[in-house]
Amino acid sequence: MTIHYLDVMLMDSVHKLNGERSISAVYHLFKGKKSSQTIQDASLFQLSSYFGCYPGFTRDQLNRSVRKLEEKDYIRKTGDTFSVTDAGQRMLKQYFSEKPLPAYFHGAQYHDKAKMLWMRLSLLVQVLSHYAAGSQQYVPIQRDVSVQSWTKSFLKQHQHKKKLSEDLHHELEKLLARLSDREALIFVYSLTSNERIGRTYQQMAEWMKEDVWYVYLLFWNVLHYFIHSSQKGEAPIMQLVVGDLEFKRVLTTSTHKTLELVQKGFSIDQIAHIRSLKKATIEDHIVELSIHEPSFSIEPYVTTLEQQAIHDVASQLQTNKMKLIKEKLEHPFTYFQIRLALTRMVKANG
C-alpha cells in the first residue's frame, strides 16, 4: 500500500504527541475541533500547523491510515496510544527531507480565512473572466449565497472592471512568482474561467504525477501565503477580499466570555460562579488564553519562579506528562499551574 502525505502527517502527529494522547487527538486536530483540549494540544505538542488541515477527515480515513502504518511497522500500539518505531522515524525524516511541509501552511492561523478567501477569489476570477469575454451565461462556481452577495457588492465598489481585472492579474502574478512553479500551476489550474473549469485535486495529482494529499497541501499553502502577504500590506486586493474577516486567534466562544471577566478583575472562582460553570472549565479557558493571547499574563496563577521550577523538571524528564512532572516537583503545584507553565515553555521555545 502506498504511503500518502496524509499518512505522513498522521505519523508526524503521533510522534510529536509522544504517547501522551490517544489517536483520537489526531482526528480532532485534523478536523480543527474548537475544544479547549484540542486547541491546547495543538500548541503544547507543536502541532498548530495541522490544526484544521483537513476538516473533512473521517474516522474511516483515520482507521485506514493507522492500519496501513501499523502493517508497515511504522507505528506501534501501546495500550491506548501509538508510538512511532525506529523504522517510522527514519521514514519520516527521509519523507520530510524530500517533501517538507509547505512553508506558509498554518492551519491554526489561516484555515478558516483561507476557505473564505478561496470561495470569494475563485468566484471573482470567474465573473471577471466572463465579463472580459463578453459572456453573461454561466453557472457560478460558488453556490454559497453569502459569497455571491459579497462578490456583487465588491464589484459594485469597483466599477472599472477592466482595471480591476488587470490589477488582480498583476497582483496574483507577483504573489505566485514568490512561490514554486508547482504551487503556481496548482493554483492557476484550480481556477474556473470562461474557457475552462478548474481541476480537482485528484485531476491535478494525476496530471502532475504527484501525491494527491501533497497537491492539497500545496494548494492551501498558496492561499495561506496570500493571507500572510495581505496582513503584511503586500497584496492590496487580497487585503480587500479578506479585510472584513475576523482574524481572531483560535479561541472558543466561551473563552472570549471568560476573557472579558478576567479583564474586569474577577478570580477563577468568581468567574465560575458568575457563569455557572465548573472551575476546571474556567481553568481550561485560562490555558487557552495563555496559548493564544500574547499579552495575557499568567503571573496571577503561576509566578515566574514557579514557571521556571516546572520548566526545569519538564526538561529534565523530557516529557509533557503532567502526572510525572507533578510527582517530581518538590512544591505542591496544581495540574492547572503545570499546564499553564508548559504552554509558556512551548511558546518560549518557538
N, C-alpha and C positions, 0 to 999 in steps of 0.2 A: 504493500500500500504506500502511495506517495505521501510524503510529509509536505503539508502546505504551510504557508506563513501563519495561518490561524493556529495550527498545532504548535508552532514555534513560540508564538505569543503566549499560548496557554502554558507551555513548558517553562518559559521565562517567568511567568507569574507564579507558578508553583515553586520555582527555585527561590524567588525573592520572598515568598511567604514563609519559606524556611520551616515547613512542617507546623506552623503555628495557626493555620486556618484550614478549614475543610475546602474541598474543591468547589463547593457552592459559593465561596467567597469570590472565586474567579468568574463564575457565572454572573453574579450580581455586579461585579466590577465591569465586565464587558458590556453589560446591558445599561450601565450607568444608573443603577438604582440609587435614588437620593435618600438613603437612610444614613443615620449617623455612623453606623458600623462600617458601611461600605466607603463612605467619604473619608473616615478616619484611616481605614486600611489602605486606601489609595495613597495617602500621604505617608503613613507610618512605614509602609513597605516599598516606598518609592515606585509606585505603580500608577501615578497620576496620568501619565500619557495614555494608558489603556482605558481610563475611565470613560465609559460610554462609547468605546471604539466600535462596538457592533450592537446597536440597540435591538436588532432582530435576532440575536443569538438565542437558540433554543436549547432546552435540556437534552434533546436528542443529539444535536450537534456536539454538545459538551461531552456526552457519554461516548459518542463515536470517536471523538478526538482522544479521549482518555484511553479507550480500548486500544487504539492504534499505537499510542505512545507506550502503553504497557507491553504490547506484543513485541515491540522493537527494543524492549528493555531500556527505554529512555527515562521512564518514571516508574516508581515502585510504591505500592500502597503499604502504609504502616499505621494500623489502627484506623482512625477516621481521616487521616491525612495522607498526602503523597509527598514523595521527595524525588529529586532528580538524581539519577545514577551517574557514575563517572562517565559512562558512555554518552549519556544525555548531556552532561556538561560540556564534553568535547564537541558534540554535535552543535550545541547552542553557540559556542564560541566560533566555530567554523561558519555556521549559517549567518550569524550577525556580521562576520567579517566580510562575507560576500554580499549580503543584503541587509545593511543596517536599518534600524527603524528610521523612517524619513525625518529629517532634521526639525521640521516645524510641527510635526504631528503631536498634538497635545489635547487629548480628549477632555480632561477636566477643565481646561481653559476655553476650548473652542467648539466642542461637538454640537451644542445646541445652536449656536450662532451660525456655524458653518452650514448646517442643514437649511436654515432660512436664507442664508446668502445664496446658496446654490439654487433654491427654488425661485428666488427673485431674479437672479442674474441670468439663469437659463431662459426664463420667460422673456426677460427684457431683450436678450440677444435674438430670440426667435421673432419677437414683434418688430424690432428694428430691421432685421434681415428681410422680412416680408414687406415692410414699408419701403425699403430701398429698392426692392424688386417690383414695386407697384402692385403687390398681391395682397388682397384682403380676405381671401378664402383659405382658412387653415384652422386646425384644431389646436387650441392652446396646450402646450406641453405640460403645463401645470394646471391641475383642476381645482386646487385649493382656492376658495373664493377670496380669502383674505390676501393671498398672494396676487391674484388677478386685480383686486381692488387697489393694492399698493402700486402695482405696475401702471395702472391707468392714472393714478394720482401723480406718480413720478413723471410720467410722460406729459401730463398737463403742465407741470412746472418747467418742462424743457420743450418749448415749442419748436425750436430749431432741431428737428430730429436728425438731419444730415450731420450737423456739427456734433450732436451727442454721439452718433454712431462713430464718427471719426475719432472723437476724444476717447471713447470707450475702447475702440480698437487699438489706439496708441497706448493707452494705459495697460491693457491686457498684454500687448506685445512687450512692453517694458518690464512688467512683472514676470512674465513667463521666461524672458531672457535670463533672469537671475536663477531660474531653476534648470533642472536637467532637460535635455531634449525629449526624453521618455515621458517625463511629467507633463511637459507642454503638449505632446501628442495626445496623451490620455485625456487631458482637459479639453483640448480643442475638438477631438473626435467624440466627446461626450455631449457636445452642444448640438442642438437641433436648429437648422436654418431653413430658408425657403427651398434649399436644394437637397438637403438630406436630413434623416432622422439620426439623433445621437446614438452611439453604440452603447451596449450594455457592458458591464464589467467582464462578463463571460466572453462576449464577442471580441472585446479588446484583448483579453488574455490569449485567446486562440490566434488572433491576428499577430500579436507581438511575441507569441510563444513564451508567455510568462505566467507565473502563478497568479491565479485569479485574486487571491487574497492580497498579494503584493500590489497588484493593479489597484485594488480597492483602497489600500492604504496610501498609495502614491496620489490617487485622485483627491482624497480628503486632505492630504498634505498640502496640495495646491491651494485648496480653499482656506486651510488654516494659515497658510502663508499670506494670502490676500488680506485676511483679517489682521494678522500681525503687522502688515505693511500699512493698513489703514489706520491702525492705532498709533503708528509712528508718524503719521501725516504724509506718507509717501504715495498714497493712492487716493486722490480726492473723490473719484467716482465711487470707489469701493466704500469710502467713508460715508457717502450719501446713501448707499444701498444698505449699509448696516448701522447707520447712525442712530436710528430710533430704537435699536435693540438694546436691551439692558445687558451691560457687561458685569453683572454681579458675579462674585465668586460662587463656587458651588456650595450653597447653603440651603438647608431645608427651610421651608416657610416658618416652621415652628421655632427654628433657631433665630430667625430675624426678630421674632417677638421677644425671645429671651434677651437678645442683644439690647433691645430698647430699654428693658427693665434694668439690665446691668448698668447701662449708661446713666440711668436715673439713681444709681447708688444702692439698689436692692441687693441683699445677700442671696445665696443659693436657696436657703430655706425659705426666705420670704417670697422669692420668685415661684418656688414650688407651690407655696400656699396660694398665692395670687392666681396662678394659672391652673390650679387643681391638678398638678402633675407630680409624679414621683420625683424625689430628689435626684435619683440616678439619671432620670431623663434630662433634667436641667444640667447635670454634670456632663452628659453627652454633648449638649449644646455648647457648653463652655469649651470642651475639647475641639469641637468643630470650629469655633471662633478662633481658637489658638492656631489652628491649621491655616485658615483662610483669610483672617484679618491681620495683616502685618502689624498694625498699630495696637492690637489688642494685648493688654498687659495681663500676664498670668501671675504676677507678683502677689496679688491678694490671696492666691490659692496655694502657691508654692514659691518660696523665696529663691533668689539666685543661688545662694549657698546650698539650699536643698536640691535644686535642679542639678547642681554640679555633683553632689553626692550620688544622685540617681544615675547621672550620665557615666560617672566613673565605674559604677557596678555593672551597668549595661555593657559598657565597652570591655570590661574585664571578663564578663561571661559570654560576650559575643551573641547576645540574644535580645529579643523584644518581649520574651515571655515574662509577663508581669509577676506571675507567681514565684518564679525563680529569683527575679530581681528583688521582690519583697522579702523573701526568706534571707537573702544575703545582706540586705541593708540593716545597719545597726539601729537606726532610728525607725520608730513605728509609722512609716508612711502609709497613706491610704492608696488604694488602686487608682483612684481619681488623680491624686498628685503624681503618681508614677506615669500614668498615661499623658498627662499634661507635659511633664518634663521630657518624655520621649518624643512627643511631637515637635517640641522646640529643638531637640537634639538633631532630628532629621532635617529640619529647616536650616539649622546652622551648618550642617554638612552638605547642603545643597540638594 
